[in-house]
């Protein structure tokens, strides 16, 4: 225990021990991030890759389409997000905090769940089309299509990112001092000039920052596009996936990955700059929410509340409903369709219908997912703890090394997968690579969770306890252990949740006989028949429940913590 | 020039202001004095056009402005916490009102430079607002309000956020500017000292009603109401009871004074210390002593008196006082 005490007195750690603390994480990044990155680079800067006309054409098209869909998605997100930001920052209404929480849920859900949720609501086997053809058989719904359209992609992107606009712009709006606008009015500005010269300039950094962040997320979006749009909608990400697995052209995939990395880097730099301006702008502690008073305000609040509830609640509810209702034939039979409640889709999850060697029952996928998640938790805690200790009281060295850890976040999951394929070739069939990839993604979150907790362990409290006669072990147990166990639990849950829902990297590197839940869902969705569809719904529902529970757990631990310190 | 006629305002069915009427003459500075929550700021907001009165009229030069939007009123307003635009520098803050009036750039340059000189901030044009001290910010706010040469200038507790010595300096500056520019002004404050220093006329606001409207001298001489005496912090307000005609009994003895009340009624008296020998003499028992600027402040039954000689707690001393009836 004495040993632990020494390592935790982070102030006094000498440089050689500090380096030692960084060593595991650094070696890990070196072999699983930087080494694959060099592989990608070396493939890209191959003369034949850069001059191949076909490659350049594909690159140009996918780049253009990526920008096109990301721009459209961002505009649409703003069309919903700005009024919502005004709603939450200016008005008080019944159910406000619930509605706000609901809009934030999608952001934390795995892409497969969101894709499945919209599929369950609007897809051709979804609740709305099936129910409307059931109740109104005379309705001529021919050529109804949702999945496989750009609309589906855009709607899901809006669903994901609206919360960013609500958060960043809403915050800026609620910190906006209305007396500044009053000053402008008294000084002779009409309402348009007030907006033009005072309100808008004050909000500009927030608008810009949220636009950049939303754009960046749309730019790198993968799961939603592949699952709702299909591989026809070839963004950079999808194209990398296609060129890595389906129509192998690894040189092209590598080139696309570098382009992707380049843009994400630019967006991140721009975003960091603008978000810094947002924070330093106006004086906080300004809440001026009010109940809607005029008729116009009431209409605005009611309509938007209704719209937001429908948009954010319906998909999340329709997923579990659809997983428990039979609305069509299981295997394309024309007659004897039983409509109604069913638990078949869940029961089927445990059965290997096809007796095929490559077919893995969903139950097995769940076990795979859980064991990958468990390994991710172990890896990321083992690597993250030493770094978090070093970062608790950082020296110049730590501050220099810190940003390196964030790099894997800036590169897309698909790119991580591609790097693995290029670097480890056949080795990749080892089931260890999936949790390793997940650890790369989870590590920054784990460190960010542990570091403030270790930092918060008050030296004075510990000294006080020992002067009161507590033995070193007792001091550690009563003070450090309590604080650390909470942080560890939060960090572990983060890693667990990230691993559970990860789709992009897993899709590229997982072995067919060891699918995870998201991969299994994707397989079921791509196969015909009501039973497959139902099973996809059932699995997505389970994943959604697991993820939401984890998120709630994290939130609860966090709340308790902030209550105590 | 400015006239309010029977103006009233309520928020959420709660009446904030009732039947407010007053006039301001050219070049006159009036002061709205009242405790916080008395509705002072709401009066300014209505005059500025930021709030619409529920009833009554606001006129300027006999023209009804009640529903004119704020940007067309040509009034200036200086807020307590400065409210400078954080995204603009000093020059652009001061020039804001001029730009809104589409004044040409050369004239703006000249006007801003002149104003900066007037508020002793020459050379501050390019400074950011965040680099300024509280006093400097308030000077910029003053210059910004003066820039478009408003027809009326309003101050909403302009010195509330500043410390004492800065307050006195700025108060003098504001006074001399108002004097030079000859602009009618309304100055809102809860600080009686500020009000007496700056006002030609003081309006005392209590629970949304103007209870006094008079010159500082008159108000000081005859506060007339308990609330006024308390806001001004003059003398001691003491309760008493009429025991006979012209006889009022208090904790400090019986005074010969006619408050035009009947026997048995309660009255409030204002007891102020005086040095005239013909005034009343009372005996007080010393309960607490504090040394204050060459004198001793003696407390007795909630009242305070100043005495020259050092006394002891428990001792009884004689004090000369003047007694007034209050309503």
Interface residues (C-beta under 8 A of the other chain):
Chain A: X177 X179 X180 X182 X183 X184 X185 X186 X187 X188 X189 X190 X191 X193 X197 X198 X201 X202 X281 X282
Chain B: X45 X48 X49 X50 X69 X70 X71 X72 X73 X74 X75 X76 X77 X79 X81 X83 X85 X86 X87 X96 X97 X100 X101 X144 X145 X148
